[in-house]
């Protein structure tokens, strides 16, 4: 079933028409206020890691953002944060885990950075209930294959905790991004539950191959198939059969990048719908796969 979806207020009806009890979004950001304002400034004005950037759709106070997610029926979401230098990650974890304690729908979220105390604060975050981690290889500027990260990857693989990883060269190339660093990481930690953000765009094909090769590797849909992304990084039509198979196999999950997006949230759902991969696939991606993961 493909229907027009023009605004966020139409999302509950869209869900009901597909028999969905709600949405589980694995790629949502909530940050401390000062950091959130800085992030929005970077998106609005562009820069070395963003190119021209874009106007953020939801530059709203936190309670207004939460209200919008709830009104649309997003019943479970993350609070992804990530560090760009040493000394940040532990404090971010304290904030995001506290945010989850105060926000029933929020999946307890954490991050890490290559630094001497990272194994200890990652362990503390897991003991405090973290159920998803996020890293951004482009912003962090580090190689996931660094030997000092091996204890962390091993711990996360053993715990089966998903790590949402921005690993591709979007919005601009730079740093240790692309499929090869991730492939090297997975050769050393094949049981890692890695979630490749943005379907790996624009390197769709090699990241799809990793998802097909490794049992616990998945992809999130963040900004994929939207008008914004299709202009410069169109999804290859030849990969649609693989996209359908991976989705039905539990290896594609809904992601949005809310609130840091250049379009209404509803447009991400419309972009999935117009792929015409079937309601069963939409239900798997928007609910079942995320529920199994977090």
N, C-alpha and C positions, 0 to 999 in steps of 0.2 A: 504494500500500500504506500503510495506516494501522495502526500498532501502538501499544500502550501503552508509555510510557517513563517509569518512575517514579523512577529514580535514576541517578547517573553511572556506576555499574558496568555498567549495561545498554547504555551508548552503543556500545562496540565491536560488540556483536551487532546493534544497530540499523544501524550502518554496513555491516556485512557483508551484511545482508539487502537493502540497497539497492545493493550493488556499489560502495560508496565506499571508496577507499583511505585515507581519513582526512578531516579537517576543516581548512579554512583559514579562520581567524577574523581579520578585519581590524580588530576593535574590542576589543582587550585592553589592559589597563593594567598596566604595571610602573613603579614610581617609587622614588626613593631612600627608604630606610626611614623617615626622619623625616617626609618629605612624605607617604608612604603612610599613616602613622599619623594625620596631621592630616586627610587626606581621609576616612579611615574615621570619625574623630570627627565630621566634618561630616555624613556620611551617617547616622550613628547618632543624631545629635541634631537634625538639621534646621537650617534657617536661611533667610535671605532668598532664597538661590538654590536651595533644596531643598524649601521647604515643610516638611512634617512629617518628611521623610527616611524612612529605613528601616534595618532591621538588615541589615548586610552579611553575606552567606552565607559568604564565604571570607576571613575575617580570620586568615590563616595566614602563617607564615614563607615567604619567597620559595621555598625549595627544595620545600616542601610544595605550594605552588601550582603550581610547574613540574611536579612529579610528577603532580598531578591532571590537568593538561592532557595530559601524555604518556600516562597510563593510559587516557584517554578516546579517544585517537587524534587529538588536535589537532596536526597535523604542521607547521603554519606559523601563526604568530600575531605580533601587533605588540606594541610596548611604548609605547603612546601616552601622551605627557605634554603639558601645555600650561601656559602662563604666565598669571598674572593681574595682573602688573605689570611694568614695565621691569626689565631687569637679570637676569631669570631664565632666559630661553629658551636662551641660549648654554650655560649650565652644565647645563641639563636635556639638551641635545643631547649634550654630552660624556658624560653618564651613560648615556643610552639607547643611544647608539651603542656604548659600551663593553659594556653589557649584552648587546647583540646579538652582539658579538664573542665573548662568553663563553657564549652560548646558541645553539646551532646552528639551532634551529627558529625563532628570533626574526627577523622582518623588521626591518632597520635603520630606526629611526623617529626623527623630529625634529619640531620645532615652531618657531614664530616669533611675534613680538609687534611692534606698530608702534613702532619705536624707531630711532634713527639708524644703529646698526650692524647692523640686521636683514639687509639685503641681503648683507653680507659674511659673517655667520655662517650664513645659509642656503646660500650658495655653498660655504662650507667643509663644511657637513654633506653636501651633494650629492657633493662631491669625496671625502668620507670614506665614501660608500656608502649614504647615506640613500635608501630606496626608498618611503617613505610619510611624509607629514606630518600633523599634527593641530592644529587650532585649535578653540577653544571661544568663540564670539562672546558667549555669555551671561556666562561667568565672566570672560573677558578684557575684556568691556565695550567693545569697539571695533567700528566699522563696517568691513566688508570692502572698502568702496568708497573708503577713505581714499587720497588721491593718493600718499602715501608708500609704500603697499603695492604700487602698480602694478609697480615693477621686480621684486618678488618673485613676484607672480602671473605676470608674463611669463616669468620664469625657470622656474617650475614647469610652466607650460603648454608651453614649448619642450622641457623635459626629459621631459614626459609622466608626471610623478610624481603619484600620487593624493594628494589632501588630504582626509582625513576631517574633516568640518566639522560641529560641533554648531551648527546654524543656526536651529532651531525654538524655540518658546517652551515647552519642557519642561525641567525640571519646573515652572517658573513663568515667566510673561512677564517681560521686562525687558531693557534694553539694545537693541542693534541686531540683534534677531533677527526671524525671520519670512522669508517668501519674497521680499519686495521688495528688501531689501539684496542677497540672493544673485542675484536676477534682474538687478539693476543691475550687479553684478560680472561676470556672464556675458555681458552685452551688450558689455562692454569686453574680456573675455577668453573668447571663445566656445570656444576649444580647451582650456580648463582641464579637467583630470581631477579633478572635484570629486565627493566621495562624501558625500552628505547622511546624517548619522547618524540613527538611529531612524526611518528612512523619512520623516523630516520631521514626525513626530507632534507636536502634534495637527493641524498644517496639512498633512495628507496630500495632498489634491488638488492644491494649487498646486505642491508640490514634485514630485509625479508629473509634472505638466505640464512642468516644467523638465527632468526626466529624459527625457521624450519629445521635447522640442524640441532639446536639445543632445546631440550625438553622444557626448561623453565624460563626461557627468554620470550618476552612478549613485546608488544608495541602499543603506544597510546596514540589516540587520534588527534591530539592537540593541534588545532588550526589547520589540519589536513582537509583537503577538498573544499575549503572555503574560497569565496571569490578572491580574497586577498592573496592566499597562497597559490591558487591556480594561475594567477597572472604571471608569476615568476618561477614557480616550482610545481608545474602541473603533475598530478599523479599519473603514472603510465597506465594506459588502458590495458596493456598486456598483463599487468599485475592484479587485475580485478579478480580473476579466479583464485589466485593465492590469497588475496585479501579475504574473500568469502570463506575459504577453507580454514584460514588461521582464526578468523572470528568465531566460527562455529566450533573450533577446537579449543576455545578459551584463551587465545593468545593475542587478541586485540581488545583493548579496554578504552572506555570513554575518557578523554582528557579535553580540557577546554582552554586552559591558561587564564581563566577568570581570576581577577578582574582586568588583567593587563592585555586586553584584546581590542582590535580596531573595529569590532562589529558586535551586534547584540548576541547574547548567548544562544538565542534561538537559531541563529544562522548556522552555528556548528551542527545542530541537530538536523536542520534542513539539508545541510551539505551531506550528511550521512544518508539521509532519506533518499536524496536524488541519485545516489549510486544504484538504486534499484536492486539491492542484493537480498531483499526479502525481509519480512517482519521478524522471522526467526533470527536472522543475523542481527537486526537492530536490537532485539531483546537481549541477545547474548552480549553484544558490545556495550549497551547502555546499562545493563543491570547484572546479568548472571556472571559474566567474567569478572567484573569488579567485585561482586559479592564473594566469589571464590578466592579472590586475591587479598582483600583487606577486610 
